[in-house]
Amino acid sequence: MAGSDALGRAGASWDEGPGAGAWIGARLGEFGQSVGHAVPHGYDAYAVVPLRPHPEHPDHLEDAHATLGRVLDALAPVTGDQPVHCGLWEGWGFLFDHGADPRYAPGMGALVGWGAAEPRPDAEELERARAAAREAMASRRVERPAAEPLHLPHRAYHLWTGPLRAALALAGLHGDPPSLVWPDDRTWFVGVPIYTRELAVGGPGRVVDALLADLALGARRAAPDDLLDVDD
């Protein structure tokens, strides 16, 4: 399926269970919009990076994966080639249950329209158009792994593991980046809450300094009690 294929091309794969993230819940702040709920407590420094609104559609974000990619560039020197873990919120509509047909799984709908001056297609033409639309949409859907997700307060996440840039593996399929990204040694952590306009980073002071030095990111220093701009 599209998701597994994309992960494979990035050198990553779905985790067999939630074990890699078992440490996170105990270090999170109270559920809500705080930096300390998006990123575990205990890091030396924190930063918040805005996600840019789309210039033509202010209610939507520009490519959040591009911003995440720039953050990953700053994190690369302290990451090296160790495995990196990612968590994708289980509630996105582009996901479908393991083993289901993505063309007909819940969350899929295919509508066919035609102009007022055009003749109405016959039943056979309509079905061909619907089938083509279903195939096109199915090619961008992601099959859930057949593994237990990571459960955190009021949220659950499907985990995958791979090299650092594998955090961007699903970028070509949908616009929502993983909500959780951290390396195997837990040196840093990136939190991207659902429906957010900002992402948060925790890590060593030099990592936050590198993010602040990249003026294109527009990052600001933060504390765990600071609030993120989240429409939740």
C-alpha positions in Angstrom: 0.0 0.0 0.0 1.0 3.6 -0.5 2.1 4.3 3.0 4.2 1.2 3.5 5.8 1.7 0.0 6.6 5.3 0.9 8.2 4.3 4.2 10.2 1.5 2.5 11.6 4.0 -0.1 12.7 6.2 2.8 14.4 3.2 4.5 11.8 3.1 7.3 9.0 0.7 8.4 6.0 0.6 10.7 6.9 -0.4 14.3 5.5 -3.7 15.6 4.1 -2.0 18.6 4.2 1.1 20.8 7.3 0.2 22.8 9.6 2.9 21.4 7.3 5.6 22.8 6.5 4.1 26.1 8.6 6.7 27.9 6.8 9.7 26.6 3.5 9.8 28.5 5.1 10.1 32.0 7.0 13.2 30.9 4.1 15.1 29.2 2.4 18.1 30.8 -1.3 18.3 31.3 -3.3 17.7 28.1 -3.9 20.9 26.2 -2.0 23.5 24.1 1.1 23.8 26.1 4.6 23.2 24.7 5.1 20.7 27.5 2.2 18.6 26.2 3.5 18.6 22.7 7.1 17.9 23.8 8.0 16.0 27.0 9.4 17.9 30.0 13.0 17.6 31.0 14.9 19.1 28.0 17.5 21.8 28.5 15.8 24.2 26.1 12.7 24.6 24.0 11.8 26.5 20.8 8.5 27.1 18.9 8.5 27.3 15.1 5.5 28.8 13.2 3.9 27.0 10.3 3.2 29.5 7.6 -0.4 30.1 6.4 -1.1 29.5 2.7 -0.8 32.8 0.8 -4.1 32.2 -1.0 -6.0 30.3 1.7 -5.2 31.8 5.1 -7.2 29.1 6.9 -4.8 26.5 5.5 -1.1 25.9 6.1 1.6 25.9 3.5 3.7 22.7 3.3 4.2 21.8 7.0 6.6 19.1 5.8 8.9 21.7 4.4 9.1 23.5 7.7 9.7 20.2 9.5 12.4 19.4 7.0 14.2 22.6 7.8 14.0 21.8 11.5 15.4 18.4 10.8 18.4 20.0 9.0 19.2 21.8 12.3 18.8 18.6 14.2 21.0 16.5 11.9 24.4 17.3 13.5 23.3 15.9 16.9 21.4 13.0 15.4 23.9 11.2 13.2 22.8 8.0 11.7 20.9 6.6 14.7 17.2 5.5 14.2 14.5 8.1 14.5 11.0 7.4 15.6 7.8 9.0 14.3 4.2 9.0 15.4 1.3 9.7 13.1 -2.1 10.6 14.7 -4.5 7.7 14.1 -7.5 10.0 13.3 -6.5 11.5 10.0 -9.1 10.8 7.3 -6.5 9.6 4.7 -5.9 6.5 6.9 -7.8 3.3 6.4 -7.9 0.1 8.3 -5.4 -2.6 7.7 -6.5 -5.1 5.1 -9.4 -2.9 3.8 -9.9 -1.8 0.2 -8.8 1.9 0.2 -11.3 2.6 -2.7 -14.3 1.8 -0.5 -13.0 2.2 3.1 -14.7 4.8 5.4 -13.5 8.3 4.6 -13.7 7.7 0.9 -16.2 9.3 -1.4 -16.2 9.9 -5.2 -18.4 12.5 -6.8 -18.7 13.2 -10.5 -19.9 16.5 -11.9 -20.5 18.0 -15.3 -21.2 21.4 -16.7 -24.7 22.8 -17.2 -24.2 22.9 -20.9 -22.9 19.3 -21.1 -25.1 16.3 -21.7 -25.6 14.1 -18.6 -23.2 11.1 -18.8 -24.9 7.7 -19.1 -24.7 5.2 -16.3 -21.7 3.4 -17.8 -19.7 6.7 -18.2 -20.6 7.8 -14.7 -19.3 4.5 -13.2 -16.1 4.7 -15.2 -15.6 8.3 -13.9 -16.3 7.3 -10.3 -14.0 4.3 -10.6 -11.2 6.5 -11.9 -11.8 9.0 -9.0 -11.7 6.3 -6.4 -8.4 4.9 -7.8 -6.8 8.3 -7.8 -7.9 9.0 -4.2 -7.0 5.5 -3.0 -3.4 6.0 -4.3 -2.9 8.7 -1.7 -4.4 6.9 1.2 -2.3 5.2 3.9 -3.1 1.8 5.4 -2.9 1.6 9.1 -0.2 -0.9 10.4 -1.5 -4.1 11.9 0.2 -3.1 15.2 -1.1 -1.6 18.5 -0.7 2.2 18.4 1.0 4.3 21.0 -1.6 5.6 23.4 -1.0 9.0 25.0 -3.6 11.2 26.8 -6.6 11.6 24.5 -4.6 10.6 21.4 -3.1 7.5 19.8 -0.3 7.3 17.2 0.9 4.8 14.6 4.7 4.6 14.9 7.4 4.1 12.3 11.2 4.0 12.5 13.9 4.9 10.0 16.6 7.5 9.3 16.2 11.1 10.2 14.7 12.2 6.8 12.1 9.3 7.0 10.1 11.7 9.2 9.1 13.2 5.8 8.3 9.9 4.1 4.6 10.5 3.8 4.9 14.1 2.5 3.9 13.1 -1.0 0.7 11.5 0.1 -0.9 14.1 2.4 -0.2 17.5 4.0 0.0 16.5 7.7 3.4 15.7 9.2 3.9 13.2 12.0 2.9 14.6 15.4 5.9 13.0 17.2 9.5 12.8 16.1 12.5 11.8 18.3 15.8 10.0 17.9 16.6 6.7 19.6 18.8 8.4 22.2 16.0 10.9 22.9 18.4 13.9 22.6 15.7 16.0 21.1 11.9 15.8 20.4 9.7 17.5 17.9 6.0 17.8 18.6 3.5 18.9 16.0 0.0 18.7 17.6 -2.9 18.1 15.3 -4.6 21.2 13.9 -1.6 23.2 14.9 -0.1 26.4 13.5 3.2 25.9 15.3 5.5 23.0 16.1 7.6 22.7 19.3 11.2 21.4 19.8 12.9 20.3 22.9 16.6 19.5 23.2 20.1 20.7 24.1 20.7 24.5 24.2 22.9 24.3 21.1 20.0 22.8 19.1 17.6 25.5 20.1 20.3 28.1 19.3 20.7 26.6 15.8 16.9 26.9 15.3 16.9 30.5 16.4 19.9 31.3 14.2 17.9 30.2 11.1 16.0 33.4 10.5 13.9 31.8 7.8 12.3 29.6 10.4 11.1 32.5 12.6 11.6 30.4 15.7 11.3 31.7 19.2 12.6 30.4 22.5 10.0 28.9 24.7 9.2 27.2 28.0 7.1 24.1 28.7 4.2 26.2 30.1 4.0 28.4 27.0 1.0 27.9 24.8 1.0 26.9 21.1 -1.3 28.2 18.5 -3.5 25.1 18.2 -7.1 25.1 16.9 -8.2 22.0 18.9 
